[in-house]
């Protein structure tokens, strides 16, 4: 029920609110034209064109998003959600302060359009006015559908039902059969739209994480499954309207609060409170000061980001059972792998070159490699039995007791490839793999034959279990560092931004007060 009813209610309110704005524009302009004896056909031509273009924009964005790969779809959803939040916020605040003057402004614009350009100007005015509302509605409904958790058709159905109800109200207003307190209507529905937009903020943060853009604050802070039951109407409406998931992450809770609280304060602030420029400037200056103090307190008192895990040596064991310590560092010739055999006085340093990038358990690492040629370690003459022991009991292809009984003369060569997966100086995984080859002649062979005889007893690799443990340790350290930056960098910056806005508002209010005093003295 939560996924169907709640999503339907949320998008119904979107369609009702946005659709009513467009219906009001059309009904007010149509009534004005009717009173003045003007035809309404050009106006409806502009309205129809705007509706068609708005639907085309919504369908085009949806098809374009669906054609993208999964990660790019998440990026697209994040951008659409962010645009929808900007649209709905500006629309709510503007309509809250201009609903009472909407009718007069539209009638004046319609009158100027009739006198200036006749039918064409009137059609253009209606087209632009409805196109703005239609485009906002398309983006807003598309964003709501993308965050509807698989119930996009119910989201679109709710939006269509809301638009249909808005058209019905608009027709009633036009013919005079419906009386509506627009100020109260927009105020009540505005609160719901603020909550819906806050849900889009949460959705944008979640898709941004899935797209790889946001990695901080991903620990779950609440379990709301008991408070938002999926089998109740209250839970359906709460989840559908507010967009709050049952498992909110820390960054999502902070985003929801940082959006909802200031927007609701601005939206619901009584017009008579602090209406005087002096009182308003003092209030804004106080708010700016408190926000700056809070930002500075977080930046100073929040724990600083931790350091990366230390680059400790990794212990490896070769095939013969000998152990060595391997480590990564920077030497005189660049990046080096150091191999220190246990009990030996000397170490072996190998200069590495970057080869590739990989991931280990989701952790991005740099791949380093080096290749070294070893000396000839085989006897000048080798028998079939010796070849069998070198290859683990299997003779190379083309050799056999009957046709090539041996012994053979051999020219030996060995190459050892060192591969290191590292994060900075921390070795996540490392291995040394050798390939020994021999060019055999004689012993029944009609010509020279090159055979591969496997690796050496000195080949080694790090433990797979320790590799995963090291990767997990690095990833955990990175998340902890990023989470600390959320508290001592990003959140103070957000509070500082709010403080700057309040400070600019206080300065503007003071300037208006001084300008008023100057005009009064004149």
C-alpha positions in Angstrom: 0.0 0.0 0.0 2.9 2.3 0.8 4.3 2.1 -2.7 0.9 2.6 -4.4 -1.3 4.8 -2.3 1.4 7.0 -0.9 3.0 7.6 -4.3 -0.4 8.4 -5.8 -1.2 10.9 -3.0 2.1 12.7 -3.4 1.9 13.1 -7.2 -1.8 13.9 -7.0 -0.9 16.9 -4.9 1.8 17.9 -7.3 -0.6 17.7 -10.3 -3.3 19.5 -8.4 -1.1 22.4 -7.2 0.8 22.9 -10.5 -2.3 22.2 -12.7 -4.4 24.7 -10.7 -1.8 27.4 -11.3 -2.0 26.9 -15.0 -5.8 26.6 -14.8 -6.0 29.9 -12.9 -3.9 31.6 -15.6 -6.2 30.3 -18.3 -9.5 31.0 -16.5 -8.5 34.6 -15.4 -7.3 35.5 -18.9 -10.4 33.9 -20.5 -12.8 35.7 -18.2 -11.0 39.0 -18.9 -11.3 38.5 -22.6 -14.9 37.5 -22.4 -15.8 40.7 -20.4 -14.0 42.8 -23.0 -15.7 41.1 -26.0 -12.5 39.4 -27.3 -12.2 35.9 -28.8 -10.5 33.3 -26.7 -9.4 31.0 -29.6 -5.9 32.5 -29.9 -5.4 32.0 -26.2 -6.4 28.3 -26.3 -4.2 27.8 -29.3 -1.3 29.0 -27.2 -2.4 26.9 -24.3 -2.7 23.7 -26.4 0.8 24.3 -27.9 2.3 24.7 -24.4 0.6 21.5 -23.2 1.9 19.5 -26.1 5.4 20.8 -25.7 5.4 20.2 -22.0 4.3 16.6 -22.5 7.0 16.2 -25.2 9.6 17.5 -22.8 8.6 15.0 -20.1 8.4 12.0 -22.5 11.7 13.0 -24.1 13.5 13.2 -20.7 12.1 9.9 -19.6 13.1 8.1 -22.9 16.6 9.7 -22.8 17.1 8.6 -19.1 15.9 5.0 -19.9 18.4 4.7 -22.8 21.4 5.4 -20.5 23.5 2.8 -18.7 22.6 2.2 -15.0 25.2 4.5 -13.5 24.4 7.3 -15.9 20.6 6.8 -15.2 21.4 7.4 -11.5 23.3 10.6 -12.6 20.3 11.7 -14.7 17.9 11.1 -11.9 20.0 13.1 -9.5 20.1 16.1 -11.9 16.3 15.9 -12.6 15.6 15.7 -8.8 17.8 18.7 -8.2 16.1 20.8 -10.9 12.7 19.8 -9.6 13.6 20.9 -6.1 14.8 24.3 -7.4 11.6 24.7 -9.5 9.2 23.8 -6.7 11.0 25.9 -4.1 11.0 29.0 -6.2 7.3 28.4 -7.2 6.1 27.9 -3.6 7.8 31.0 -2.3 6.8 33.2 -5.2 3.1 32.1 -5.2 3.0 32.5 -1.4 3.7 36.2 -1.8 2.0 36.9 -5.1 -1.2 34.8 -5.1 -3.3 37.8 -4.0 -2.1 40.0 -6.9 -2.1 37.2 -9.5 -5.5 38.1 -11.0 -4.7 41.8 -11.4 -1.3 41.2 -13.0 -2.7 38.6 -15.5 -5.5 41.0 -16.5 -3.0 43.8 -17.1 -0.8 41.6 -19.1 -3.7 40.3 -21.2 -4.9 43.9 -21.8 -1.4 45.0 -23.0 -1.2 41.9 -25.2 -4.6 42.7 -26.8 -3.6 46.3 -27.5 -0.1 45.6 -28.6 -0.4 42.7 -30.9 -3.9 41.3 -30.9 -4.5 37.6 -31.3 -0.8 36.6 -31.9 0.5 38.5 -28.8 -2.3 36.9 -26.7 -1.5 33.4 -27.9 2.2 34.0 -27.2 1.4 35.3 -23.7 -0.8 32.2 -22.9 1.8 29.9 -24.4 4.7 31.2 -22.3 2.6 31.3 -19.1 1.3 27.8 -19.4 4.6 26.5 -20.8 6.4 27.6 -17.6 3.9 25.7 -15.4 3.8 22.7 -17.8 7.6 22.4 -17.9 7.8 22.6 -14.1 5.1 19.9 -13.8 6.8 17.6 -16.3 10.1 17.8 -14.5 8.5 17.5 -11.0 6.3 14.5 -11.9 9.3 12.8 -13.7 11.4 13.3 -10.6 8.6 11.9 -8.4 8.2 8.9 -10.7 11.9 8.1 -10.7 11.9 8.0 -6.9 8.6 6.0 -6.6 10.5 2.6 -6.1 8.9 0.8 -9.0 5.5 2.4 -8.9 6.0 5.0 -11.7 2.7 4.3 -13.4 0.8 5.0 -10.1 2.9 8.1 -9.8 1.9 9.3 -13.3 -1.7 8.3 -12.7 -1.7 10.4 -9.5 -0.3 13.3 -11.3 -2.8 13.0 -14.1 -5.7 12.8 -11.6 -4.4 15.9 -9.9 -4.2 17.8 -13.2 -7.7 16.7 -14.1 -9.0 17.9 -10.7 -7.2 21.2 -11.3 -8.8 21.6 -14.7 -12.2 21.0 -13.1 -11.6 23.7 -10.5 -10.4 26.0 -13.2 -13.6 25.5 -15.3 -15.6 26.1 -12.1 -13.7 29.3 -11.4 -14.3 30.5 -15.0 -18.0 30.0 -14.9 -18.3 31.3 -11.3 -19.6 28.1 -9.8 -16.6 27.6 -7.6 -15.3 30.0 -4.9 -11.8 29.3 -3.7 -9.6 31.1 -1.1 -6.5 31.1 -3.2 -4.2 32.4 -0.4 -5.3 29.6 2.0 -5.2 27.0 -0.7 -1.7 27.8 -1.8 -0.5 28.0 1.8 -1.9 24.6 2.8 -0.7 22.8 -0.4 2.6 24.6 -0.2 3.4 22.9 3.1 2.8 19.5 1.4 4.9 20.5 -1.6 7.8 21.5 0.7 7.7 18.0 2.2 7.5 16.4 -1.2 10.5 18.5 -2.4 12.4 17.5 0.7 11.7 13.8 -0.3 13.2 14.6 -3.7 16.3 16.0 -1.9 16.6 12.6 -0.1 16.1 10.8 -3.4 18.7 13.0 -5.1 21.2 12.2 -2.4 20.6 8.5 -2.7 20.9 8.4 -6.5 24.0 10.5 -6.2 25.5 7.9 -3.9 24.6 5.1 -6.4 26.1 7.2 -9.2 29.3 7.5 -7.2 29.0 11.2 -6.6 28.3 11.2 -2.8 30.2 8.8 -0.6 30.0 10.5 2.8 27.4 10.0 5.5 26.2 6.6 4.3 25.6 4.9 7.6 22.0 4.2 8.5 20.9 6.4 11.5 17.3 5.4 11.9 15.0 2.4 11.4 11.6 3.8 10.6 10.0 0.5 9.5 8.0 0.4 12.7 6.9 4.1 12.3 6.1 3.8 8.6 4.2 0.5 8.3 3.6 -0.6 4.8 0.1 -1.9 5.6 -1.4 1.3 6.9 -2.8 4.4 5.2 -0.9 6.7 7.6 2.4 5.0 6.6 1.5 5.2 3.0 0.7 8.9 3.1 3.8 9.7 5.3 6.2 7.8 3.0 4.6 8.9 -0.2 4.2 12.6 0.6 7.5 13.2 2.5 9.6 10.8 0.5 11.4 9.6 3.7 12.6 5.9 3.3 12.4 3.4 6.1 16.3 3.3 6.3 17.5 6.9 6.0 21.2 7.5 5.8 23.0 10.3 7.8 23.5 12.5 4.7 19.9 12.1 3.7 18.6 13.1 7.2 20.9 16.2 7.2 19.8 17.1 3.6 16.1 16.7 4.6 16.5 19.0 7.7 18.7 21.6 5.9 16.1 21.9 3.2 12.8 21.6 5.1 13.5 23.8 8.2 14.7 27.0 6.4 12.1 26.7 3.6 9.2 26.1 6.0 10.4 29.1 8.1 10.5 31.4 5.1 7.2 30.0 3.8 5.2 30.1 7.1 6.7 33.2 8.6 3.8 35.5 9.6 3.7 38.6 7.4 3.1 40.9 10.4 6.1 39.6 12.4 9.3 41.6 11.9 7.7 43.4 9.0 9.5 46.6 9.9 12.9 47.0 8.1 14.7 47.6 11.5 13.2 44.5 13.1 13.8 42.4 10.0 17.5 43.4 9.7 18.1 42.7 13.4 16.4 39.3 13.1 18.4 38.3 10.0 21.7 39.6 11.6 21.1 37.6 14.7 20.3 34.5 12.6 23.5 35.0 10.6 25.6 35.4 13.7 24.2 32.2 15.3 24.7 30.2 12.1 28.3 31.4 11.9 28.9 30.5 15.5 27.5 27.0 14.8 29.6 26.6 11.7 32.8 27.7 13.5 32.0 25.4 16.4 31.6 22.4 14.2 34.7 23.2 12.2 36.8 23.5 15.4 35.2 20.9 17.7 34.3 18.1 15.3 37.0 15.4 15.2 39.5 15.8 12.4 39.8 13.2 9.6 41.9 10.2 10.4 45.0 9.1 8.5 45.3 6.3 6.1 46.5 2.8 7.3 50.2 2.6 7.8 52.2 1.0 5.0 53.3 -2.0 6.9 55.3 -4.8 5.3 53.4 -7.9 4.1 54.7 -11.4 4.8 54.9 -13.8 1.9 55.9 -17.5 1.7 57.4 -19.0 -1.5 56.9 -22.6 -2.7 59.9 -23.9 -0.8 58.6 -22.5 2.5 60.9 -19.5 2.9 59.3 -16.3 4.1 60.0 -12.7 3.1 58.7 -9.2 3.9 57.5 -7.1 0.9 56.8 -3.4 1.1 56.1 -0.5 -1.3 57.9 2.8 -1.3 59.6 5.5 -3.3 63.3 5.0 -4.1 65.9 7.0 -6.1 64.5 5.5 -9.4 60.8 5.9 -8.6 58.3 3.5 -7.1 60.0 0.4 -5.8 59.0 -3.0 -4.3 61.3 -4.2 -1.6 61.7 -7.9 -0.9 63.5 -8.7 2.4 64.1 -12.5 2.9 63.8 -13.6 6.5 67.2 -13.8 8.2 69.0 -12.3 5.2 71.2 -9.2 5.5 70.4 -7.9 2.0 67.2 -6.9 0.4 66.1 -7.0 -3.2 64.6 -3.8 -4.7 62.6 -3.9 -7.9 61.7 -0.7 -9.8 58.0 -0.7 -10.7 56.0 1.0 -13.5 52.2 1.7 -13.5 50.3 -0.8 -15.5 46.6 -0.5 -14.9 43.8 0.3 -12.4 41.7 -2.4 -10.7 39.3 -2.8 -7.8 39.6 -5.1 -4.9 36.3 -5.6 -3.1 35.2 -2.3 -4.5 38.4 -0.5 -3.5 40.2 1.3 -6.4 43.9 0.3 -6.5 46.8 1.1 -8.7 48.5 -1.9 -10.5 52.3 -1.8 -10.6 54.5 -4.3 -12.5 58.1 -5.1 -13.2 59.8 -7.8 -15.2 63.2 -9.2 -14.5 65.3 -11.8 -16.4 67.0 -14.4 -14.2 70.2 -16.2 -14.9 70.4 -19.7 -16.5 69.6 -22.1 -13.7 69.4 -25.4 -15.6 72.1 -27.9 -16.5 73.5 -28.0 -20.0 72.1 -31.5 -20.3 68.6 -32.7 -19.1 66.8 -36.0 -19.1 63.1 -36.8 -19.5 62.8 -37.6 -15.8 64.2 -34.2 -14.9 61.7 -32.5 -17.3 58.9 -34.5 -15.6 59.9 -33.2 -12.2 60.1 -29.7 -13.4 56.6 -29.7 -15.0 54.8 -31.6 -12.2 54.6 -35.0 -13.9 53.5 -33.9 -17.4 55.9 -33.9 -20.3 55.7 -30.9 -22.7 53.8 -31.5 -25.9 56.0 -33.2 -28.6 58.2 -35.1 -26.2 57.9 -38.9 -25.4 59.9 -41.9 -24.4 59.5 -43.6 -27.8 60.5 -40.9 -30.2 62.5 -38.5 -28.1 64.1 -40.5 -25.3 66.7 -37.8 -24.5 68.9 -36.7 -23.0 68.7 -33.2 -24.4 71.0 -30.2 -24.6 69.2 -27.2 -23.1 69.6 -23.4 -23.3 67.7 -21.9 -20.3 66.0 -18.6 -19.7 63.8 -17.4 -16.8 61.6 -14.3 -16.5 60.0 -13.2 -13.2 57.0 -10.8 -13.3 56.3 -8.8 -10.2 52.7 -7.5 -9.8 51.6 -5.2 -7.0 48.2 -3.9 -6.3 48.6 -0.9 -4.0 46.8 2.1 -2.5 49.5 4.7 -2.0 52.3 2.9 -0.2 49.9 0.2 1.3 50.4 -3.2 -0.5 46.9 -4.7 -1.0 48.1 -7.7 -3.0 51.5 -8.7 -4.5 52.9 -11.7 -6.3 56.1 -12.9 -8.1 55.4 -15.3 -10.9 58.2 -16.9 -13.0 58.2 -18.5 -16.4 61.1 -20.8 -17.1 61.7 -21.9 -20.7 64.3 -24.1 -22.4 65.4 -24.5 -26.0 66.1 -28.3 -26.4 68.1 -30.0 -29.0 69.2 -33.6 -29.5 67.8 -36.6 -27.7 65.7 -37.7 -30.8 64.5 -34.2 -31.7 64.8 -33.3 -35.4 65.3 -29.7 -34.6 65.4 -27.1 -31.8 62.2 -27.1 -29.6 61.2 -24.4 -27.1 59.3 -25.7 -24.1 57.8 -24.0 -21.0 58.7 -25.6 -17.7 56.6 -23.6 -15.3 57.7 -21.4 -12.4 60.4 -21.5 -9.8 60.4 -22.5 -6.2 61.1 -18.9 -5.3 57.7 -17.7 -6.6 55.5 -16.1 -3.9 52.2 -14.3 -3.4 50.4 -12.6 -0.5 47.6 -14.3 1.3 44.2 -13.9 -0.3 42.5 -13.6 3.1 45.0 -10.8 4.1 44.4 -9.1 0.8 40.7 -8.8 1.5 41.4 -7.7 5.1 43.8 -5.0 3.9 41.3 -3.7 1.3 38.5 -3.6 4.0 40.7 -1.7 6.4 41.6 0.9 3.8 37.9 1.3 2.7 36.8 1.6 6.3 39.5 4.2 7.0 38.4 6.2 3.9 34.8 6.2 5.0 35.6 7.3 8.5 37.8 10.1 7.1 35.0 11.2 4.7 32.4 11.1 7.5 34.5 13.3 9.7 34.8 15.8 6.8 31.0 15.9 6.7 31.0 17.3 10.2 34.1 19.6 10.1 34.0 20.7 6.5 30.8 20.2 4.5 28.2 20.9 7.2 30.0 24.1 8.4 30.2 25.2 4.7 26.4 24.7 4.4 25.7 26.6 7.6 28.1 29.3 6.5 26.1 29.6 3.2 22.9 30.1 5.1 24.6 32.6 7.3 25.8 34.5 4.2 22.2 34.6 2.9 20.9 35.9 6.2 23.6 38.5 6.3 22.9 39.7 2.8 19.2 39.9 3.7 20.0 42.0 6.8 22.2 44.4 4.7 19.4 44.7 2.1 16.9 45.5 4.8 19.1 48.1 6.3 19.6 49.8 3.0 15.9 49.9 2.4 15.4 51.4 5.8 18.0 54.1 5.1 16.5 54.8 1.7 13.1 55.2 3.3 14.6 57.7 5.9 16.3 59.6 3.1 13.0 59.9 1.1 11.2 61.0 4.3 13.7 63.7 5.0 13.4 65.0 1.4 
